[in-house]
Amino acid sequence: MIVLTLTDCPPALRGDLTKWLQEINTGVYVGHTSARVRDEIWERVCENAKSGRATMVFSTNNEQHMDFRVHHSSWEPIDFDGLKLMLRPSPARVKKLSERRLGYSKAAKMRKARQMSKAKSKSRSVPDTYAVVDIETTGLSFMENEIIEIGAIIVKEREIVNRFHAMIKPKAKVPASITALTGITAQEIENDGRTLKEVLQKFLAFVGDFPVIAHNADFEYGFLRSACEKCSLPLFSNQCIDTLPIARRLVYDVNNYKLETLLKYFGIQANGLHRSMQDCLSTKQVYEKLIDLEQREK
């Protein structure tokens, strides 16, 4: 099921959409299509909406059984531990949205859509060598919050062959809630923190062009790409394997798909969650369990 709403969009686009969807009110479209057609419809909307706004809600296989996409909207979809939420606009956010929005290029979006459509019909290709990446931040929004810790490991044939860890000094004060969650203190950042650009340069060199494993990768990629943009560095765009949707497809009897929940499900012991290096190690173990589970089901 798809529900698509358009505001201030060209009439030609509205008429074009009636080839696939039914217009039940002015600028409101509903219908059923395949995932491939749905992605192509969204690409068409983004390419032809000009300054207009669009929001798409569609059925998908997650805990909420639905997902969102927005175009030129001040409301921002965010993924919070596997739950998709809509973040209300603040004055600061509205100001930033008047600038060029960050995100994947059109070509990258189309490539990602093709990869997703093929994933259900092809066996997963497991890379021999890959990087596992995790970050800690001052909040949930890459537009308003900052990265304070980056961790990464290089894994070759399931063995860790290299590690990267760095603290970053943010411009704003680390909220008390983040300190309570992660254990990262202002004193630790003051002692060990470096500038964002210095850390990003070393991080990008460390991961190179290895495929990246992450849990809830949209979160990591959003912050990392935004940080690269701020530092005038090449956007982080490595091939990504997200353990979150893999877990949703293979694991059924859990209340949610948080990393901590999956660790308990697979009987993996872990200490120091919500620190980047420990979460990298945990994500690696969960990924290996998921791959083993997937191969047993073939």
C-alpha positions in Angstrom: 0.0 0.0 0.0 1.3 3.5 -0.9 -0.1 6.9 0.1 1.6 9.8 -1.6 0.8 13.5 -1.0 1.9 16.4 -3.2 1.9 20.1 -2.4 2.7 22.9 -4.9 3.9 20.4 -7.6 3.5 20.8 -11.3 0.1 19.6 -12.8 2.0 17.5 -15.3 3.5 15.4 -12.5 0.1 15.0 -10.8 -1.3 13.7 -14.0 1.6 11.4 -14.7 1.1 9.7 -11.3 -2.4 8.5 -12.2 -0.8 5.9 -14.5 0.1 3.9 -11.3 -1.9 5.4 -8.4 -5.5 6.7 -7.9 -6.0 10.3 -6.9 -8.6 10.3 -4.1 -8.3 14.0 -3.3 -6.3 16.9 -4.7 -2.6 15.9 -4.5 -3.4 12.7 -2.6 -2.6 9.3 -4.3 -3.1 5.8 -3.1 -2.4 2.4 -4.7 -0.5 -0.9 -4.6 2.7 -1.4 -6.6 5.8 -3.5 -6.5 8.8 -2.2 -4.6 10.6 -1.5 -7.9 7.7 0.5 -9.3 7.3 2.4 -6.0 11.0 3.4 -6.0 10.7 4.5 -9.7 7.6 6.6 -8.8 9.5 8.3 -6.0 12.5 9.0 -8.3 10.0 10.6 -10.8 8.5 12.7 -8.0 11.9 13.9 -6.8 13.0 14.8 -10.3 9.9 16.6 -11.3 8.5 18.2 -8.2 10.7 21.2 -8.6 10.1 23.4 -5.5 7.0 21.4 -4.4 6.8 19.1 -1.4 6.0 15.4 -1.3 5.5 12.7 1.3 5.2 9.0 0.7 4.1 6.4 3.3 4.3 2.8 2.2 4.0 -0.7 3.7 7.2 -2.6 4.4 8.5 -5.4 6.5 9.6 -3.7 9.7 8.2 -3.5 13.3 5.8 -0.7 12.3 4.9 -2.3 8.9 5.4 1.1 7.2 8.1 3.6 6.2 8.3 7.2 5.1 10.0 9.3 2.5 9.9 13.1 2.2 11.0 15.6 -0.4 11.5 19.3 0.4 9.8 18.8 3.7 10.7 20.4 7.0 9.6 17.2 8.7 12.5 14.7 8.8 12.2 10.9 9.0 14.7 9.4 11.5 15.4 5.8 12.4 15.6 5.4 16.2 16.7 1.9 17.1 14.7 0.4 14.3 11.6 2.6 14.7 11.0 5.2 12.0 9.8 8.5 13.5 9.1 11.9 12.0 11.1 14.7 13.6 9.2 17.9 13.9 10.9 21.0 12.5 12.5 23.5 14.8 13.5 27.1 13.8 17.1 26.0 13.4 16.1 23.0 11.3 13.9 25.2 9.0 16.8 27.6 8.5 19.2 24.7 7.6 16.7 23.2 5.2 16.8 26.4 3.2 20.4 25.5 2.4 21.3 22.6 0.1 20.1 19.3 1.7 22.6 16.5 2.2 22.0 13.0 1.0 22.5 10.5 -1.7 22.8 11.7 -5.3 20.0 10.7 -7.7 22.3 8.1 -9.3 23.1 6.7 -5.9 19.5 6.5 -4.9 18.6 4.6 -8.1 21.5 2.3 -7.5 20.4 1.6 -4.0 16.8 1.0 -5.1 18.1 -1.5 -7.7 20.2 -3.3 -5.1 17.3 -3.5 -2.7 15.0 -4.9 -5.4 17.5 -7.6 -6.3 18.3 -8.5 -2.7 15.2 -10.7 -2.3 15.9 -12.7 -5.4 19.7 -13.3 -4.9 21.8 -14.9 -2.3 23.7 -12.5 -0.1 27.3 -12.1 -1.1 29.4 -12.1 2.0 32.7 -10.1 1.6 35.9 -11.8 2.8 37.2 -8.4 4.1 35.1 -5.6 5.4 35.0 -2.7 7.9 32.5 -2.5 10.8 31.7 1.1 11.8 29.9 2.7 14.7 29.6 6.3 16.0 28.4 8.0 19.1 26.7 11.5 18.8 25.2 14.3 20.8 21.7 13.5 19.5 19.6 11.9 16.8 19.7 14.5 14.0 22.7 14.8 11.7 21.5 18.3 10.9 21.7 19.6 14.4 23.9 17.2 16.4 27.5 16.2 16.2 29.7 13.1 16.2 31.8 12.7 19.4 33.3 9.2 18.9 34.1 7.0 15.9 35.1 3.3 16.1 35.9 1.0 13.2 37.5 -2.5 12.8 38.7 -4.2 9.7 37.7 -7.9 9.6 39.3 -10.5 7.3 37.8 -14.0 7.2 36.1 -13.3 10.5 39.3 -12.2 12.2 39.9 -8.6 13.3 43.1 -7.4 11.6 43.0 -3.6 12.5 41.2 -1.1 14.7 40.5 2.6 14.7 39.1 4.7 17.5 39.0 8.4 18.0 37.2 11.0 20.1 36.0 14.3 18.6 35.6 17.6 20.3 32.1 18.9 19.5 31.2 22.6 19.2 28.3 22.3 21.6 28.3 20.8 25.1 27.6 17.1 25.4 24.1 16.7 26.8 23.8 15.0 30.2 21.5 12.4 28.7 24.2 11.3 26.2 26.8 11.1 29.0 24.3 8.9 31.0 23.8 6.7 28.0 27.3 6.3 26.7 29.5 7.2 29.7 31.4 9.7 27.6 32.3 12.7 29.7 33.3 16.2 28.9 36.7 15.5 30.6 37.3 12.5 28.4 36.6 14.5 25.3 38.8 17.3 26.5 41.7 15.0 27.2 41.4 12.7 24.1 39.3 14.7 21.6 40.6 15.9 18.3 39.0 18.1 15.6 36.3 16.6 13.3 38.3 17.1 10.1 41.5 15.5 11.5 39.5 12.4 12.7 37.5 12.1 9.5 40.6 12.2 7.3 42.1 9.4 9.3 38.9 7.4 9.4 38.3 7.6 5.6 41.9 6.5 5.0 41.4 3.6 7.5 38.2 2.2 5.9 39.4 2.9 2.4 37.0 1.3 -0.1 36.1 -1.7 2.0 32.4 -2.6 2.3 31.0 -1.4 5.6 28.9 -3.3 8.1 26.8 -1.3 10.5 23.6 -1.7 12.6 21.0 0.9 11.5 23.4 2.2 8.9 21.2 5.2 7.9 22.2 6.7 11.2 25.9 6.3 10.7 25.9 7.3 7.1 23.7 10.4 7.7 26.1 11.8 10.3 29.3 10.8 8.5 28.2 12.3 5.1 27.1 15.5 6.9 30.4 15.7 8.7 32.3 15.2 5.4 30.3 17.9 3.8 31.1 20.3 6.6 34.8 19.5 6.3 34.9 19.7 2.5 35.9 16.1 2.3 34.7 13.4 -0.1 31.3 12.1 1.0 31.4 8.8 2.8 29.8 6.4 0.3 31.2 2.9 0.8 29.1 -0.1 -0.1 27.0 -0.8 3.0 25.5 -4.0 4.6 23.0 -3.0 7.3 22.5 -5.7 9.9 19.1 -4.2 10.9 17.0 -5.2 7.9 18.8 -8.5 7.7 17.8 -9.2 11.3 14.2 -8.1 10.6 14.1 -10.7 7.8 15.6 -13.6 9.6 14.7 -13.1 13.3 11.1 -13.3 14.4 10.7 -13.9 18.1 12.1 -10.6 19.5 10.3 -7.5 20.8 12.6 -5.2 18.8 15.7 -5.2 16.7 18.0 -3.1 18.9 21.6 -4.3 18.9 21.3 -5.1 22.6 18.2 -7.2 22.0 19.9 -9.2 19.2 23.0 -9.8 21.3 20.7 -11.4 24.0 18.9 -13.4 21.3 22.1 -14.9 20.0 23.6 -15.4 23.5 26.4 -13.0 22.9 28.0 -11.4 26.0 28.9 -7.7 25.6 30.1 -4.9 27.9 30.1 -1.2 27.4 27.3 -0.9 24.9 26.8 2.6 23.4 30.6 3.0 23.0 31.8 2.9 19.4 34.5 0.2 19.7 32.3 -2.2 21.7 29.4 -1.7 19.4 31.7 -2.5 16.4 32.7 -5.8 18.1 29.0 -6.5 18.9 27.9 -5.7 15.4 30.5 -8.0 13.9 29.3 -10.9 16.1 25.6 -10.3 15.3 26.5 -10.0 11.6 28.3 -13.4 11.6 25.3 -15.0 13.5 22.9 -13.6 10.9 25.0 -14.9 8.0 25.2 -18.3 9.6 21.4 -18.3 10.1 20.8 -17.2 6.6 23.0 -19.9 5.1 21.3 -22.6 7.2 17.9 -21.5 5.8 19.0 -21.9 2.2 
